[in-house]
Amino acid sequence: VKYTRYFSPEKLDEYFTPTHRPDSSAVNLEGRNVMVFILESMSAEHSAYLKPELYGNGTQPGYTPFLDSLMRQSLCFGQMYANGTRSIQAMPAVLGSIPSFKQPFVLMPQSLGKSRQLPQILRDKGYRTAFFCGSERGSMGFGAYARSASIERLLSREDYEAVHGTGDFDGYWGIWDEPFLQFTGEELSKMQEPFFATLFTLSSHHPFVVPEKYAATLPEGYTRIHKGVAYDDRAFRLFFQRFGGEEWFRRTIFVFVADHVSSEKFAEETRSYPGNMHIIGFIYTPDGALRGEVGEITQQLDIMPTLLGLTGNREPYFAFGRDVLNEPQRPRWSVSYDGRFRALTGEGAIVLDDSDMNVQECPATPAADSLAQNFRALVQQYYTHIEKKSYTAND
């Protein structure tokens, strides 16, 4: 692994460390179930709540009216950004707080090194763990990643069809999201609590088809994906209607976060950085324990640390993100790579070249200079751990 070493090993942790040492939590939801929905191609621009200026400033519904209604009752991340542009990059970012830069992390042989990601940490606390995706077992590398993250049960198209028959295959990717969400709820109802589960949606993916029975009733939208987005929004509405009264449901922390933005874009600002990374992200608790708007920049990498804080973790852990509710000292940014390393901050974007790593596109201020040093250290830490094939707090 070739990378630039800007700081000595002795100094590196002073600028950025992936080791977290929590000692308290602003909100304690210890013992609750955790359900993470990773939403295929759910750009922020689909939502009239997140982007009201695109929808007549509240006079038009957008394509996620149900999810918007949840955001109003949630801890909502108005400036949530993706780490990458591919689904396979989202998995370690969300569940392991490990970014991808030049290559998707899970496609690097070094990713098979020692790690303790969110599923493993919760499993060690007594959580049952499961991963749901309506595609065929083993497709898209999801199953391999889930196993590497120590998830016990993988439920896929084959498991659904064993119970409900073969009539709900979409012809392309897997089971339609509406029936697969219903199946997921049925399985969660049978799981021992506390549980940690993840579901990856499919139906808002190319070629953007919806079930024939909805083709005439869902909105056409501005792009080909909008009908599929509206279909998924309806699927979640039906999931909440059916299972919202269940005891396990009321004891669950629900996370909604996109894997990346859609390839189909209609707002001009979403065609270039950083708008082409702006995604839907929020945490919903049925009893209203978490409410409010987080206006500062957040990223997929912040999901795992924030959930660990909420579930009462006090052990050191390894993560490149921050606990949004408990770590104000850590940089508030979103990191990514598109030929150059980028960190979107409140100051602007810090952009680092492979060559001299000395490019800044935000105003030159002491704060920006300090963040640039932090970002260099993050990149060095990342490749240091890649080289060591080790991703734990005890490295």
C-alpha positions in Angstrom: 0.0 0.0 0.0 1.5 3.3 -1.1 0.5 6.4 0.9 2.1 9.6 2.2 3.2 9.7 5.8 2.7 13.3 6.9 3.1 12.7 10.6 5.3 10.5 12.8 3.6 7.6 14.5 4.0 9.4 17.8 2.3 12.6 16.5 -0.4 11.0 14.3 -3.0 10.5 16.9 -2.8 14.1 18.0 -4.3 15.2 14.7 -6.8 12.4 14.2 -7.4 9.0 15.8 -10.0 6.4 14.9 -10.0 5.1 18.5 -12.9 6.3 20.5 -13.0 6.2 24.3 -16.6 7.0 25.4 -17.4 7.8 29.0 -21.0 9.1 29.0 -24.0 9.5 26.8 -26.4 12.5 26.3 -29.3 10.1 25.5 -29.3 6.6 26.9 -31.5 4.1 25.0 -29.6 1.1 26.3 -31.3 -2.3 25.6 -33.4 -1.2 22.7 -33.4 -3.0 19.4 -31.7 -1.4 16.4 -33.1 -1.6 12.8 -31.0 0.1 10.1 -32.7 0.6 6.7 -30.1 1.3 4.0 -32.1 3.0 1.2 -31.1 2.4 -2.4 -30.4 5.8 -4.2 -32.4 7.9 -1.7 -31.0 11.3 -2.6 -31.9 14.3 -0.5 -33.5 15.9 -3.5 -36.4 13.3 -3.5 -37.6 14.8 -0.2 -39.7 17.9 0.1 -38.8 18.1 3.8 -35.1 18.2 3.1 -35.2 20.3 -0.1 -38.4 22.4 0.1 -37.1 24.8 -2.4 -37.4 22.1 -5.1 -41.1 21.6 -4.2 -42.7 25.0 -4.1 -41.5 25.6 -0.5 -44.0 23.2 1.0 -46.8 23.4 -1.6 -45.8 20.1 -3.3 -45.4 16.7 -1.6 -42.2 15.5 -3.2 -41.7 11.7 -3.6 -41.1 10.7 0.1 -44.2 12.0 2.0 -44.2 9.2 4.5 -40.5 9.4 5.2 -40.8 13.2 5.4 -43.5 12.7 8.1 -41.1 10.5 10.1 -38.3 13.1 9.7 -40.4 15.7 11.4 -40.6 13.3 14.5 -37.0 12.2 14.4 -33.4 13.2 14.9 -33.0 14.4 11.4 -29.6 14.9 9.7 -30.4 17.7 7.2 -26.8 17.7 5.9 -26.1 14.0 5.6 -23.6 13.0 2.9 -22.5 9.7 1.5 -19.0 8.4 1.5 -19.2 7.0 -2.0 -21.2 6.3 -5.1 -21.7 2.5 -4.9 -23.8 0.4 -2.7 -20.9 -1.8 -1.6 -19.1 1.3 -0.2 -22.1 2.1 2.0 -22.1 -1.1 3.9 -18.8 -0.6 5.8 -19.4 3.1 6.0 -22.7 2.7 7.8 -22.2 -0.5 9.8 -18.4 -0.2 10.4 -17.7 3.5 10.2 -14.9 2.6 7.7 -14.7 4.7 4.6 -13.8 3.8 1.0 -11.3 6.1 -0.8 -9.5 5.0 -4.0 -11.1 1.5 -3.9 -14.2 0.2 -2.2 -13.0 -1.0 1.2 -14.7 -4.4 1.1 -13.1 -5.2 -2.3 -9.6 -4.8 -0.9 -8.0 -8.0 0.4 -6.8 -6.1 3.5 -10.5 -5.6 4.5 -10.5 -9.2 5.8 -8.3 -8.2 8.7 -9.4 -8.0 12.3 -12.3 -5.7 13.0 -15.1 -5.0 15.5 -17.8 -3.3 13.7 -21.3 -2.4 15.0 -22.9 -5.8 14.6 -20.1 -7.5 16.4 -20.0 -5.0 19.2 -23.8 -5.3 19.8 -23.6 -9.1 19.4 -21.1 -9.2 22.2 -23.6 -7.3 24.3 -26.2 -10.0 23.7 -28.0 -8.8 20.6 -29.2 -11.2 17.9 -28.1 -10.0 14.5 -29.7 -10.3 11.0 -29.3 -8.9 7.6 -32.2 -8.7 5.1 -32.0 -8.1 1.3 -34.5 -9.3 -1.2 -31.8 -10.2 -3.8 -30.5 -13.7 -4.3 -28.2 -15.0 -1.5 -24.7 -13.9 -2.1 -25.4 -11.2 -4.7 -23.6 -7.9 -4.8 -21.1 -9.0 -2.1 -23.6 -8.1 0.7 -23.6 -11.5 2.3 -19.9 -11.8 2.3 -19.6 -8.4 4.0 -22.4 -9.2 6.5 -20.5 -12.3 7.5 -17.2 -10.5 7.9 -19.0 -8.0 10.2 -20.2 -11.0 12.3 -23.9 -10.9 11.4 -25.5 -14.2 12.3 -28.5 -14.6 10.0 -28.8 -13.6 6.3 -32.3 -13.5 4.9 -32.7 -13.1 1.2 -34.9 -13.9 -1.8 -34.7 -17.6 -1.2 -35.9 -17.3 2.4 -38.8 -15.1 1.3 -39.9 -17.5 -1.4 -39.7 -20.5 0.9 -42.5 -18.8 2.9 -44.5 -16.7 0.4 -43.8 -18.4 -3.0 -42.1 -17.1 -6.1 -44.7 -14.5 -7.4 -43.0 -11.4 -5.9 -39.8 -11.4 -7.9 -39.3 -8.1 -9.7 -37.7 -9.6 -12.8 -34.4 -7.9 -12.2 -33.0 -7.6 -8.7 -35.1 -9.6 -6.2 -38.3 -9.4 -4.2 -40.3 -6.2 -4.4 -39.6 -4.0 -1.4 -43.2 -3.8 -0.2 -43.7 -7.6 0.3 -40.1 -8.0 1.5 -40.5 -5.3 4.1 -43.6 -7.2 5.3 -41.6 -10.4 5.5 -38.9 -8.6 7.4 -41.4 -7.4 10.0 -42.7 -11.0 10.3 -39.2 -12.2 11.0 -38.3 -9.4 13.4 -41.5 -10.3 15.4 -40.0 -13.7 16.0 -36.5 -12.6 16.9 -35.2 -12.7 20.4 -34.7 -9.2 21.8 -32.6 -7.2 21.8 -31.8 -7.5 18.1 -29.8 -5.6 15.6 -31.0 -5.9 12.0 -30.2 -4.2 8.7 -32.3 -4.2 5.5 -31.0 -3.0 2.1 -33.8 -1.9 -0.2 -33.9 -2.8 -4.0 -36.8 -1.3 -5.8 -35.5 2.2 -6.4 -32.7 0.8 -8.5 -32.2 0.8 -12.3 -34.2 -0.2 -14.4 -36.7 1.7 -12.2 -39.7 -0.5 -12.5 -42.6 -0.8 -10.1 -45.3 -3.4 -9.7 -47.9 -3.2 -12.5 -50.8 -2.6 -10.0 -49.1 0.7 -9.0 -47.9 1.8 -12.4 -50.9 4.1 -12.9 -51.2 5.5 -9.4 -47.7 6.4 -8.4 -46.4 9.9 -9.5 -44.4 10.1 -12.8 -41.9 12.5 -11.3 -39.1 14.4 -12.9 -36.8 11.4 -13.5 -37.2 7.7 -14.0 -36.4 6.9 -10.4 -39.2 8.9 -8.8 -41.9 6.3 -9.3 -39.7 3.8 -7.6 -38.9 6.2 -4.8 -42.6 6.8 -4.3 -43.2 3.1 -4.3 -40.6 2.5 -1.5 -42.1 5.4 0.5 -45.5 3.7 0.3 -43.9 0.3 1.3 -42.5 1.9 4.5 -45.9 3.4 5.2 -47.5 -0.1 5.0 -44.7 -1.6 7.2 -45.3 1.0 9.9 -49.1 0.6 9.6 -48.8 -3.2 10.1 -46.1 -3.4 12.8 -46.3 0.0 14.6 -48.4 -1.5 17.4 -46.1 -4.4 18.1 -44.2 -4.3 21.4 -40.8 -5.0 19.7 -41.5 -2.1 17.3 -42.0 0.3 20.2 -38.6 -0.8 21.7 -36.7 -0.2 18.4 -34.4 2.5 17.2 -35.0 2.9 13.5 -32.2 4.3 11.3 -32.9 5.4 7.7 -29.9 6.3 5.5 -29.3 6.1 1.8 -26.4 4.2 0.3 -25.6 7.0 -2.2 -27.4 9.5 -4.4 -29.4 8.4 -7.5 -27.8 8.2 -10.9 -31.0 10.1 -12.0 -30.8 13.7 -11.0 -33.0 16.7 -11.7 -31.8 19.6 -9.5 -28.8 21.4 -11.0 -27.0 21.5 -7.6 -27.1 17.7 -7.4 -25.0 17.2 -10.5 -21.8 18.3 -8.9 -20.0 18.1 -5.5 -21.2 18.3 -2.8 -24.8 18.1 -3.9 -24.1 14.8 -5.7 -23.4 13.3 -2.2 -26.3 14.7 -0.3 -28.6 11.9 1.0 -31.5 11.2 3.3 -30.5 10.3 6.9 -32.4 10.2 10.2 -33.0 8.2 13.4 -36.6 7.6 14.5 -37.8 6.3 17.9 -41.5 5.5 18.2 -41.7 7.1 21.7 -40.2 10.3 20.6 -37.0 9.8 22.7 -35.0 11.3 19.9 -36.2 14.5 18.2 -34.6 17.5 16.6 -32.7 18.8 13.6 -28.9 18.3 13.2 -28.0 21.2 10.9 -24.2 20.6 10.9 -22.6 18.3 8.3 -22.9 14.6 9.1 -21.9 11.5 7.1 -22.6 7.8 6.9 -19.5 7.2 9.0 -21.3 8.9 12.0 -24.1 6.3 12.2 -22.2 3.6 14.0 -20.6 5.9 16.7 -24.0 7.6 17.3 -25.8 4.3 17.7 -23.1 3.0 20.1 -23.6 6.1 22.2 -27.4 5.6 22.2 -27.1 2.0 23.2 -24.9 2.7 26.2 -21.5 1.5 24.9 -18.6 2.5 27.2 -15.9 0.4 25.7 -13.2 1.8 23.4 -14.0 1.2 19.7 -12.6 1.9 16.2 -14.5 4.3 13.9 -13.6 7.0 11.4 -16.9 8.9 12.1 -18.1 10.6 15.3 -20.9 10.2 17.8 -23.0 13.2 16.7 -24.6 13.5 20.2 -21.5 13.0 22.4 -18.3 14.0 20.6 -18.3 17.7 19.9 -14.5 17.8 19.8 -14.3 15.6 16.6 -14.3 17.2 13.1 -17.7 17.8 11.7 -17.2 16.8 8.1 -18.0 14.3 5.4 -15.1 12.5 3.7 -15.0 10.9 0.2 -12.8 10.3 -2.8 -13.5 11.1 -6.5 -10.0 11.2 -7.9 -9.0 13.5 -5.0 -9.6 13.2 -1.3 -12.5 15.5 -0.2 -13.7 16.6 3.2 -16.8 18.8 3.2 -16.8 21.0 6.3 -18.7 24.0 7.6 -15.8 26.1 6.3 -16.1 24.7 2.8 -14.4 21.7 1.0 -10.9 20.6 1.8 -9.5 18.8 -1.2 -6.2 16.9 -1.1 -4.3 15.8 -4.1 -2.5 12.4 -4.4 0.6 14.3 -5.3 1.2 17.1 -2.8 -1.9 16.7 -0.6 -1.9 20.5 -0.2 -5.0 21.7 -2.0 -7.7 23.7 -0.1 -10.9 25.0 -1.7 -12.2 26.6 1.4 -11.1 30.1 2.6 -7.7 30.1 4.2 -8.5 30.5 7.9 -6.8 29.0 11.0 -9.8 26.7 11.4 -9.5 25.5 7.8 -5.8 25.0 8.2 -6.3 22.9 11.3 -9.0 20.8 9.6 -6.7 20.2 6.7 -4.1 18.8 9.1 -6.8 16.6 10.7 -7.9 15.4 7.2 -4.3 14.5 6.2 -4.1 12.5 9.5 -7.4 10.7 8.8 -6.1 9.6 5.4 -2.8 8.5 6.9 -4.6 6.6 9.6 -6.8 4.9 7.1 -3.9 3.6 5.0 -1.9 2.7 8.1 -4.6 0.4 9.2 -5.1 -1.0 5.7 -1.4 -1.8 5.7 -1.7 -3.5 9.1 -5.0 -5.2 8.2 -6.4 -4.3 11.5 -9.4 -2.2 12.5 -9.9 -2.4 16.2 -9.4 0.0 19.1 -6.5 -2.2 20.4 -4.3 -1.9 17.3 
